[in-house]
């Protein structure tokens, strides 16, 4: 856990009242944003997940055929547990329609 600047300075003042931080320490302790969200990493993970789901859909369509795929999604959607989430993920979307029209 990181310590904020005020508590650090109070703690140092108790130990050594004559302590003067160097310019390097002042620069390291400059105010920063509190929340850091790694947007690039998050976007990459989301794209990889979406691509994996799309590849899974394409493989299932090739293995089961279009009607078998629809039947499998309907079977998953009728479940009571996490299979409903799987059915929503396996549902048709514009990317799958594009892949089917241009590559399958």
N, CA, C and O of each residue as an XYZ file, in Angstrom:
416
protein
N       0.842     -1.172      0.000
C       0.000      0.000      0.000
C       0.887      1.234      0.000
O       1.850      1.318      0.762
N       0.558      2.186     -0.854
C       1.354      3.403     -0.902
C       0.877      4.378      0.156
O      -0.280      4.374      0.577
N       1.797      5.194      0.557
C       1.513      6.171      1.601
C       1.389      7.533      0.941
O       2.202      7.875      0.082
N       0.397      8.311      1.322
C       0.283      9.620      0.692
C       1.323     10.573      1.277
O       1.951     10.285      2.296
N       1.488     11.701      0.615
C       2.590     12.599      0.920
C       2.497     13.201      2.320
O       3.511     13.313      3.009
N       1.310     13.587      2.746
C       1.178     14.251      4.052
C       1.547     13.317      5.199
O       2.270     13.716      6.112
N       1.062     12.091      5.162
C       1.385     11.177      6.262
C       2.871     10.846      6.272
O       3.466     10.686      7.337
N       3.476     10.741      5.081
C       4.916     10.479      5.029
C       5.692     11.638      5.643
O       6.613     11.418      6.430
N       5.328     12.868      5.291
C       6.044     14.027      5.818
C       5.858     14.157      7.328
O       6.793     14.543      8.030
N       4.673     13.842      7.837
C       4.453     13.883      9.286
C       5.308     12.833      9.991
O       5.888     13.099     11.044
N       5.381     11.651      9.407
C       6.166     10.580     10.020
C       7.652     10.927     10.015
O       8.349     10.680     10.999
N       8.137     11.493      8.922
C       9.543     11.889      8.840
C       9.824     13.035      9.806
O      10.886     13.065     10.429
N       8.891     13.979      9.944
C       9.089     15.109     10.862
C       9.185     14.634     12.307
O       9.902     15.238     13.106
N       8.480     13.570     12.653
C       8.592     13.030     14.015
C       9.967     12.408     14.242
O      10.538     12.530     15.326
N      10.489     11.748     13.229
C      11.781     11.075     13.372
C      12.935     12.079     13.306
O      13.830     12.066     14.151
N      12.902     12.947     12.295
C      13.980     13.927     12.100
C      13.363     15.273     11.744
O      12.982     15.482     10.592
N      13.253     16.192     12.701
C      12.610     17.484     12.418
C      13.364     18.333     11.403
O      12.762     19.208     10.781
N      14.660     18.104     11.216
C      15.454     18.917     10.288
C      15.546     18.301      8.893
O      16.334     18.766      8.069
N      14.766     17.278      8.617
C      14.847     16.580      7.327
C      14.331     17.470      6.198
O      13.228     18.012      6.274
N      15.147     17.611      5.148
C      14.734     18.350      3.953
C      14.811     17.388      2.769
O      15.891     16.887      2.456
N      13.698     17.124      2.114
C      13.737     16.187      0.987
C      14.502     16.762     -0.200
O      14.499     17.970     -0.440
N      15.149     15.876     -0.928
C      15.878     16.297     -2.118
C      14.894     16.624     -3.230
O      13.707     16.307     -3.146
N      15.408     17.262     -4.269
C      14.548     17.573     -5.418
C      13.997     16.295     -6.043
O      12.856     16.258     -6.504
N      14.830     15.240     -6.051
C      14.380     13.967     -6.629
C      13.209     13.394     -5.834
O      12.236     12.915     -6.418
N      13.299     13.442     -4.507
C      12.204     12.934     -3.683
C      10.958     13.800     -3.856
O       9.843     13.279     -3.896
N      11.139     15.119     -3.958
C       9.982     15.995     -4.186
C       9.311     15.648     -5.516
O       8.084     15.630     -5.618
N      10.138     15.371     -6.541
C       9.564     15.027     -7.834
C       8.827     13.691     -7.768
O       7.772     13.524     -8.381
N       9.389     12.744     -7.022
C       8.725     11.448     -6.880
C       7.424     11.563     -6.105
O       6.499     10.780     -6.320
N       7.346     12.533     -5.206
C       6.162     12.680     -4.368
C       5.161     13.685     -4.929
O       4.224     14.075     -4.232
N       5.345     14.108     -6.169
C       4.422     15.093     -6.739
C       3.005     14.519     -6.777
O       2.831     13.302     -6.847
N       2.020     15.365     -6.732
C       0.632     14.864     -6.755
C       0.331     14.125     -8.053
O       0.711     14.563     -9.138
N      -0.339     13.033     -7.923
C      -0.710     12.212     -9.080
C      -2.193     11.914     -9.026
O      -2.859     12.145     -8.017
N      -2.689     11.404    -10.117
C      -4.071     10.932    -10.116
C      -4.171      9.747     -9.176
O      -3.261      8.920     -9.111
N      -5.256      9.663     -8.459
C      -5.436      8.564     -7.511
C      -5.800      7.262     -8.216
O      -5.352      6.190     -7.811
N      -6.608      7.350     -9.265
C      -7.100      6.152     -9.935
C      -6.322      5.965    -11.229
O      -6.257      6.869    -12.062
N      -5.741      4.803    -11.386
C      -5.007      4.484    -12.603
C      -5.696      3.311    -13.284
O      -5.705      2.195    -12.765
N      -6.267      3.572    -14.437
C      -6.939      2.518    -15.190
C      -6.107      2.260    -16.449
O      -6.003      3.141    -17.303
N      -5.529      1.102    -16.575
C      -4.721      0.816    -17.760
C      -5.617      0.581    -18.979
O      -5.987     -0.553    -19.281
N      -5.958      1.663    -19.668
C      -6.937      1.584    -20.751
C      -6.454      0.714    -21.906
O      -7.230     -0.064    -22.461
N      -5.197      0.837    -22.266
C      -4.701      0.054    -23.404
C      -4.757     -1.439    -23.090
O      -5.175     -2.239    -23.926
N      -4.337     -1.808    -21.883
C      -4.356     -3.225    -21.504
C      -5.788     -3.741    -21.424
O      -6.075     -4.856    -21.858
N      -6.677     -2.937    -20.875
C      -8.081     -3.344    -20.774
C      -8.688     -3.518    -22.161
O      -9.392     -4.495    -22.415
N      -8.418     -2.572    -23.058
C      -8.955     -2.664    -24.415
C      -8.401     -3.885    -25.141
O      -9.134     -4.564    -25.859
N      -7.118     -4.167    -24.960
C      -6.521     -5.338    -25.605
C      -7.136     -6.627    -25.076
O      -7.422     -7.540    -25.851
N      -7.341     -6.710    -23.768
C      -7.958     -7.911    -23.185
C      -9.380     -8.087    -23.696
O      -9.803     -9.205    -23.992
N     -10.117     -6.990    -23.801
C     -11.489     -7.087    -24.305
C     -11.499     -7.537    -25.766
O     -12.330     -8.357    -26.157
N     -10.579     -7.006    -26.570
C     -10.510     -7.407    -27.975
C     -10.124     -8.878    -28.107
O     -10.677     -9.592    -28.943
N      -9.185     -9.330    -27.292
C      -8.785    -10.740    -27.338
C      -9.942    -11.647    -26.919
O     -10.165    -12.693    -27.528
N     -10.671    -11.251    -25.887
C     -11.816    -12.040    -25.440
C     -12.885    -12.088    -26.531
O     -13.435    -13.153    -26.815
N     -13.180    -10.943    -27.140
C     -14.200    -10.889    -28.184
C     -13.780    -11.734    -29.386
O     -14.604    -12.426    -29.983
N     -12.495    -11.672    -29.737
C     -12.003    -12.495    -30.839
C     -12.084    -13.977    -30.526
O     -12.422    -14.778    -31.397
N     -11.777    -14.349    -29.291
C     -11.868    -15.752    -28.883
C     -13.302    -16.248    -28.958
O     -13.554    -17.359    -29.424
N     -14.241    -15.432    -28.501
C     -15.655    -15.821    -28.558
C     -16.105    -15.953    -30.009
O     -16.859    -16.868    -30.341
N     -15.649    -15.046    -30.881
C     -16.025    -15.121    -32.298
C     -15.455    -16.382    -32.940
O     -16.147    -17.041    -33.718
N     -14.213    -16.727    -32.630
C     -13.621    -17.958    -33.170
C     -14.391    -19.170    -32.662
O     -14.627    -20.114    -33.416
N     -14.784    -19.152    -31.390
C     -15.578    -20.256    -30.836
C     -16.895    -20.391    -31.579
O     -17.329    -21.504    -31.879
N     -17.533    -19.268    -31.877
C     -18.798    -19.305    -32.620
C     -18.593    -19.914    -34.001
O     -19.378    -20.757    -34.436
N     -17.536    -19.485    -34.692
C     -17.283    -19.983    -36.048
C     -17.021    -21.483    -36.021
O     -17.533    -22.214    -36.868
N     -16.232    -21.949    -35.063
C     -15.943    -23.384    -34.963
C     -17.216    -24.162    -34.662
O     -17.443    -25.227    -35.236
N     -18.051    -23.635    -33.762
C     -19.307    -24.327    -33.448
C     -20.227    -24.380    -34.662
O     -20.886    -25.394    -34.892
N     -20.282    -23.308    -35.437
C     -21.129    -23.303    -36.638
C     -20.616    -24.325    -37.645
O     -21.405    -25.023    -38.282
N     -19.289    -24.415    -37.792
C     -18.742    -25.384    -38.735
C     -18.955    -26.815    -38.256
O     -19.188    -27.705    -39.075
N     -18.881    -27.055    -36.962
C     -19.064    -28.406    -36.432
C     -20.534    -28.823    -36.423
O     -20.870    -29.938    -36.822
N     -21.410    -27.921    -35.964
C     -22.820    -28.272    -35.777
C     -23.714    -27.897    -36.957
O     -24.825    -28.414    -37.081
N     -23.245    -27.014    -37.812
C     -24.105    -26.487    -38.864
C     -24.936    -25.338    -38.303
O     -25.070    -25.210    -37.086
N     -25.492    -24.505    -39.173
C     -26.258    -23.343    -38.688
C     -27.460    -23.712    -37.817
O     -27.709    -23.060    -36.803
N     -28.210    -24.754    -38.205
C     -29.382    -25.136    -37.411
C     -28.956    -25.753    -36.074
O     -29.566    -25.474    -35.041
N     -27.922    -26.581    -36.091
C     -27.430    -27.174    -34.850
C     -26.883    -26.120    -33.898
O     -27.022    -26.233    -32.680
N     -26.259    -25.092    -34.470
C     -25.742    -23.999    -33.646
C     -26.885    -23.256    -32.966
O     -26.829    -22.974    -31.769
N     -27.923    -22.942    -33.739
C     -29.087    -22.246    -33.166
C     -29.751    -23.106    -32.093
O     -30.189    -22.593    -31.064
N     -29.824    -24.426    -32.339
C     -30.422    -25.324    -31.343
C     -29.582    -25.351    -30.064
O     -30.130    -25.377    -28.962
N     -28.263    -25.346    -30.207
C     -27.387    -25.360    -29.035
C     -27.531    -24.069    -28.229
O     -27.570    -24.107    -26.999
N     -27.611    -22.934    -28.914
C     -27.788    -21.653    -28.217
C     -29.135    -21.625    -27.510
O     -29.235    -21.135    -26.385
N     -30.178    -22.151    -28.162
C     -31.502    -22.197    -27.530
C     -31.491    -23.118    -26.312
O     -32.127    -22.821    -25.300
N     -30.769    -24.236    -26.409
C     -30.666    -25.158    -25.273
C     -29.952    -24.482    -24.101
O     -30.366    -24.628    -22.951
N     -28.891    -23.751    -24.393
C     -28.181    -23.042    -23.330
C     -29.049    -21.946    -22.720
O     -29.012    -21.725    -21.509
N     -29.826    -21.261    -23.551
C     -30.667    -20.166    -23.054
C     -31.774    -20.671    -22.147
O     -32.262    -19.924    -21.299
N     -32.179    -21.921    -22.308
C     -33.249    -22.456    -21.465
C     -32.737    -22.947    -20.116
O     -33.534    -23.340    -19.264
N     -31.426    -22.933    -19.907
C     -30.852    -23.389    -18.640
C     -31.126    -22.405    -17.514
O     -31.593    -21.289    -17.741
N     -30.824    -22.841    -16.291
C     -31.107    -22.001    -15.130
C     -29.849    -21.424    -14.497
O     -29.950    -20.580    -13.606
N     -28.678    -21.850    -14.925
C     -27.451    -21.388    -14.277
C     -26.674    -20.458    -15.205
O     -27.274    -19.662    -15.927
N     -25.375    -20.551    -15.191
C     -24.535    -19.689    -16.008
C     -24.639    -19.945    -17.493
O     -24.046    -19.216    -18.289
N     -25.385    -20.973    -17.886
C     -25.515    -21.243    -19.317
C     -26.278    -20.128    -20.027
O     -26.124    -19.958    -21.237
N     -27.094    -19.368    -19.306
C     -27.769    -18.223    -19.933
C     -26.753    -17.172    -20.365
O     -26.906    -16.537    -21.409
N     -25.726    -16.998    -19.558
C     -24.671    -16.055    -19.930
C     -23.943    -16.560    -21.169
O     -23.632    -15.783    -22.071
N     -23.672    -17.859    -21.213
C     -23.015    -18.443    -22.386
C     -23.877    -18.268    -23.625
O     -23.358    -18.002    -24.709
N     -25.190    -18.416    -23.474
C     -26.086    -18.240    -24.616
C     -26.046    -16.802    -25.115
O     -26.088    -16.560    -26.322
N     -25.966    -15.847    -24.190
C     -25.874    -14.441    -24.613
C     -24.556    -14.176    -25.329
O     -24.518    -13.432    -26.309
N     -23.467    -14.787    -24.839
C     -22.177    -14.601    -25.494
C     -22.140    -15.252    -26.869
O     -21.481    -14.750    -27.780
N     -22.851    -16.374    -27.021
C     -22.840    -17.087    -28.296
C     -23.903    -16.584    -29.264
O     -23.989    -17.069    -30.392
N     -24.704    -15.628    -28.843
C     -25.730    -15.082    -29.732
C     -25.114    -14.416    -30.948
O     -23.934    -14.064    -30.952
N     -25.916    -14.252    -31.963
C     -25.403    -13.647    -33.197
C     -25.198    -12.148    -33.000
O     -25.977    -11.477    -32.322
N     -24.139    -11.648    -33.606
C     -23.829    -10.229    -33.537
C     -23.310     -9.775    -34.902
O     -23.088    -10.611    -35.778
N     -23.111     -8.465    -35.101
C     -22.668     -7.982    -36.418
C     -21.321     -8.540    -36.867
O     -21.113     -8.765    -38.059
N     -20.406     -8.764    -35.928
C     -19.098     -9.305    -36.313
C     -19.246    -10.718    -36.856
O     -18.622    -11.073    -37.857
N     -20.074    -11.529    -36.194
C     -20.293    -12.891    -36.668
C     -20.983    -12.876    -38.032
O     -20.653    -13.686    -38.899
N     -21.926    -11.971    -38.228
C     -22.587    -11.862    -39.531
C     -21.580    -11.490    -40.619
O     -21.640    -12.020    -41.728
N     -20.662    -10.587    -40.308
C     -19.630    -10.199    -41.267
C     -18.711    -11.376    -41.589
O     -18.388    -11.614    -42.753
N     -18.294    -12.105    -40.565
C     -17.411    -13.258    -40.781
C     -18.115    -14.318    -41.617
O     -17.519    -14.900    -42.522
N     -19.394    -14.568    -41.309
C     -20.136    -15.573    -42.078
C     -20.300    -15.156    -43.530
O     -20.174    -15.985    -44.431
N     -20.581    -13.875    -43.769
C     -20.838    -13.440    -45.146
C     -19.562    -13.373    -45.977
O     -19.614    -13.587    -47.188
N     -18.426    -13.082    -45.365
C     -17.209    -12.888    -46.150
C     -16.224    -14.051    -46.107
O     -15.421    -14.204    -47.028
N     -16.264    -14.870    -45.067
C     -15.234    -15.890    -44.927
C     -15.759    -17.312    -44.874
O     -14.990    -18.249    -45.091
N     -17.038    -17.510    -44.595
C     -17.563    -18.873    -44.498
C     -18.376    -19.236    -45.717
O     -18.895    -20.349    -45.805
